[in-house]
């Protein structure tokens, strides 16, 4: 049986991808992270499925379709803040936060989590923390200083309208040794 590493996510529109890519390219020199996310790989994860048999995809498709049929309509999200995950002195992830209609996003994530549980995936135990990963593995010679992000983000955000309408979600397949790394294989409309 063939398996793939899968996840379900909100894809970003081209206009937001372009702005995030611009921020990342301006940030690389001053923020020494080992690996920067390929622009077409920017997303907001709703549910990580992990290694999944290809024979499970039809059931996932059906349950997710059923779950999102209860989501009334598209909703608006926006980019909001820069932050990190991991050790304060050496973070593992540099991310962009998400704002906007978060109750709708949280409801969508919970619905997807419950839908995939019906086909054998574990319910998420951690609190949902929506974000867009833009870089991984801090490689600086000195300890990470979170204050370096504030002026960069303030200047960047003051010149942009960084909101968009979420109208669909995507099932992605991961190809860990490739760039871009994520391949969309299914799309659901809200």
N, C-alpha and C positions, 0 to 999 in steps of 0.2 A: 504494500500500500504506500502510495506517495504521500508525504507530509510537507507542509509549508509552515513557516512562522508567520502568523496572521495577527492583525489588530484592526479595530474599527475606530475611525477618527473623523473629525471635522477637517476637511481640506480647506486651505486658504485660497481666496481668489488671487488672480495674477497681480492685481494692483497692490494687495497687501504683501504678497511674496516679494515684489519688486522693492517695496519700502524696507522690509525686513532685511533683504539681501544688501541693500545700500547701508543700513545700519551696521550689519555684520562686516562688510568690507571696510568701513571706516574704523571699526573697532579692533580689527585683527592686530594691528601694530601695538596698540596699547593694552590689549587684553590677551596675554599669551596662553591660549588654550590649544591643546594638541590637535583636536579635530573639530572643524566647523561643519555644521550641517549643510548639505547641498540644498540650494533654494527650493527645488521641487519636492524636497522631503519635509518641508515645514508642515506641521499639522498640530491638531489638539486631540490627543488620544482620548477616546471614550471607553474602550475596553481592549486590553491586551489579551489575546487568546493563546499565544504561544504556539508550540508545535501542534499542528492540526491536520488530521487526515483529510485528503481531498474529498473523500466520501462524506465528510461532515458539512461541507460547504452548502449543499442544498437545504439542509435543516437549519443552518445558521441563517441563510437567506430568508427562509420562510418565517422564522421566529422574529427576526429583526423587522421584516416588513409588517408583521402583525403589531409589533410594539410601536413602531413609528406612525402607524395609521392613527394612533390615539394622540399624537402630537398635533395640535390644532393648525399651526402654520409656521412659516419661517420666523426667525428671530434675529436680533442684532447683537453682535459682539464687537469688541474693540480691544486694541492692544493697550495694555496698562502696566507699566513698570518693568524694570529689569531686576533680576534676582538670581540667586544661586541655590543649588542643593548640594549637600555634602559637608565635609569638614570646613569650618569657617576659614581656616588658613590655607586650604587647598581644595576648593570645591570641585565636584565631579561634573556638574551641569551648570551652564549659563542659560537662563531662560527669560522669555518675555511672558509677563502675566496677561490675564484676560479679564476684561470688564464687560459691562453691558448687561444684557438680559440673562444674568447668571442663574436665576431660578429656572428658566427654561432650559438652559444648558444642563443644569444639575438634574432636572427631570428627565431629559433625554438620556443622560449617562445612566441614571438609575434604571430606566426602561430597557436600555441595551444590556445592562448587567443582568437584569432579571430574565430577559429573553434568552441570552446565551446560557444562563443557568439551566434552562429547560432542555438544553441539548448537551448537558454534561460538563459545562465549564463552572469553575468555582466562583461564587460571589466575591466581589472585591471586599477585603477586610479593612483597607486603609480609607481614610477620608479622601474624597475626590478633590484634586488640586489641579485644575486646568491650567496648562501652560504650553508654550512653544519652545522646544529645545533649539538653541541656536549654536551651542558649542559644548564640547565635552573635555574633561580632564585638564584642569589648570596646570600649567607647566612653568610658572614664574620662578625666578631665582629667589625671590623673597616671598613672605607670606602674603596671601590675598588680602586686598583692602577693598571692602565693599563700597567705601566712599568714592572710589574711582568711577563707579557707575552713575552716580547722581548727576554730575554736570553733563555727561554724555547723553543720558536719557532726557534730561530737561531740555537741552538744545534741540535734540532730534524731535521730540514730541511737539514742541511749540510750533513747528512748521508744518505739521501734517494732520490730516484727518484720517485716523486709523480705525475706522469702523467698517463693518460689512454685514451683509445679510446672510445668515446660515440657512440654506435651503435644501441641502443634501448632506449625506454622510457617505463614507467610503470604507470598503473592506480592502485593506492593503496586504500584500505579500512582501516579506522582507527578503532581500538578497544581500546578506551582510558583507560580502567582499566586493560589492559593486557600488558605483556612484553614478546616478542617484541610487539609493538603496531600496526605496519603496516603490512597488508597482501596484497601481489601483486595479483590482480585479472585479469589484462589484460597486455599484453606486445606488443609493436609495434616495428618493426625493421626499422631503418633508411635506 
